[in-house]
Amino acid sequence: MTDVQILSREPVTPRRRDAQATRAAILEAAKAQFARLGYDRAGLREIAAEAGADVSLIKRYFGGKEGLFTEALKASFQPDRLKEWDRAAFPADIATMMADAPADEARTHSFQFLLRAATSPTTAPLLNLAVQERFLLPIREWLGGADVHARARVLAAVFIGFLVERLIRGEALEGREREVFMAHVTATFDALLGGG
């Protein structure tokens, strides 16, 4: 090969890696696998395959299965959404949401993942930590006022109960049943916010 041929050859550009996108894909795959199979039965190789990633990246990004599970739990909560919610509209907004069918499959999977985590002795302590940090603390900060710890816990329990009911029902309520349901849900959350 001549010097001219070497100089004229196109430089080989290495394929660009997107660590952030890969990490996000692994998290999404983990949430789906943990929701379907639970912590004990979900396999790291299967999670990596679903994410289109090498299994060694799970150790690199998350430290292993427990670290991945903990991060997947944290990613299932969106604490910042509550800060943007108008307190006056919150009870009626929640009533409408709970009267409707489950919004999308991703959120349903996320909630099923949390339910599985709550029922496993292995993962319940990890869920408790995530709930305290990413769910109850933001609720307490948003609620404020007297007896905020107890009120936040009741609000969280009621909210989760309605989510379970909606998940089991699987379809929107209609007619008179919807009206009565929404009136009671609105009154419940209004009272928890201190308006009732």
N, C-alpha and C positions, 0 to 999 in steps of 0.2 A: 504494500500500500504506500503511495507517495505522500509527501508532505502536503501537496495540494488537496488530495482526497481527504486527508485527516482534517485539514482546516475547513473544507467545504461541508463536512458532515454536520447535520442539524444537531444541536446540543440536546441531550436526553433530559427532559424535565421530570424529576421524580414526582410521583403521584402525591398530591397534597393531602395530608391527613387533617381531618377536622375532629380534634379530640372532644370538643364540646358537643358536637352532633353525635358522635359515637357514644359518649357518656349518656346523653339524653335518650338515645335509642335503647341502650342497655337498661336504663331505668324503666322505660315504658314496657319493655319485654318482661322485666322482672315483676312489675305490677300485674301484668296479665297472667304470668305463670303462677305467682303467689296467690292470685285471686282464684285461679282454676284448681290448683293442686295443694295449696297451703305451703308453709315453710319447709316442712320435713320432706315432702315429695317432690318439690320443685328442684330441678338440677341446674347447676351453673352452665354446663355444656349446652343444655337446651335453651337456656336464657340467652346465651351468647349467640347460638345459631339463629334464634328468632330475631335478634338485633343485627345479625349480619356482621358480627364482630368475633375476634379471637377470644377464647375463654380466658387467656392470660390477662386481658385488659380489665377483667372484673377485679382481679387482685390488685392491679396497678391503680385503678380509679377508686375502688371501694374497700380494699383490704381483705375481701373475702365475702362469704355468704351473709354473715351477720351484718357487716357494714353495708352491703348492698340492700339488705332488707330494711335496715334503719333509714337509709337514704330514700328508699322507695316509700316508706311510711311518711317521712317528712314531705316528700313531693306530692303526697295524696291530699295534703291540707293546703289551702290557699288563704293564709291568715290576713293578707292585705285586702282581700275582697270586702271584708267586714267594715274596714275603715271608710270605704266609699259609700256604704249603705246609709241612706237617709233614715234616721230613727223614726220619723213620723210615718214613712211609707213602709217600713220593715214588716209590721204585722200583716198588712194586706198583701204585700209582695210574697211573703212566705206562704200565706194561705193560697194564693194563686198557683205558686210553684208546686205545693203539695197536692192540690186538686188536679193538676195536670198529670200526664203520663211521665215516666222517667225521661229526662231530656235527651240524653245521648248514651251510646254504648260505653264510651270511655269513662264517663262518670259512674255508670252502673258497675263497671269492672272495678273501679277505684273503691267504691263503697263495699263491694263484695270482698275485696282484698282486706279492708279494715275489719269487716265482720269475721273473716277467717282468723285474722291476727288476734282478735279479742277472745276467740274460743280455744286457742292453743296455749297450754301452759308454757311452752317454749317462747312464744312471741308476745304473750300478754304483757309482760313487764316492759318490753321494748315499745309496744303500743302505748302503754301508760305514759312513758316519758314523752313520746311524740305528741300525745293528746294534751299533756300539761303545757308543753312549750308552744305548740303550733295551733291549738284549738282553744283551750280554756283561758290561757293568758290573754290572747287577743280579745276574747269575749269579755273578760273582766275589764280590760282597758277601755273597751268600747262602751260597756254598760255604765261603769262608774257608780257612784252613789253608795248608800248604806247597804250593808250585808251583801256586797258584790260577789264574794266567793260563793255563797250559797245560791244566789240568784243565777250566777253564771253556770253553775253545775246543773241547776234545774232547767235552764234554757237549753243547755247542751243535750240533756237527757230527753227533753221533749222533742227537740229538733231531730235527734237520731231516731226516736220512736216514729215520728212522722215519715222519715226517710225509709225506714223498714216497711211501714205500711204501704207506702207508695210503690216500693220495689216489689212487694208481694202482689199487690193489686195489678200493677203493670199496665194500666190504662187510665185515661182521664175520667174523672167523675162528670156526670151530666145532670141537667135539670135541677129538680128540687133538692136532690141529695147533694149536689155540688154547692148550691146556695147555703144550705144549712151547715155543711162541712166547713166552708170558707168562713162563715160567720163565727163558728166556734173556734177555729184555728186563729183567726184574727184577734178574738177576745183573749185567747190564751196568751198569745205573744204580747199583746198590749199590756196585759197584767204583769207579765214578767219584765217588761221594760219600765214598769212603774206608772203606766198610764191608766191602769184600771183599779 
